[in-house]
Amino acid sequence: MAKAWKDVIASPQYQALAPEQKAQAQEQYFNEVVAPKAGESVE
């Protein structure tokens, strides 16, 4: 199971990223963790 986003953003690895990399990490987290759980109801 993936880490909760609050745990990801609290990690030293995330904190060390540049703002652009943080945005990419957030998008990747959404695409890989959040979106698959949204199911078919999203159009």
C-alpha angles and dihedrals in degrees: 000000000000123000118260112261090243088059092047094053091046093055120105090231091059093043090055093058124103115248092257091052090049089055090050091049091051092050092048091049091051094048095045103034112019104034097053089055092051090077127198096317093088116087 
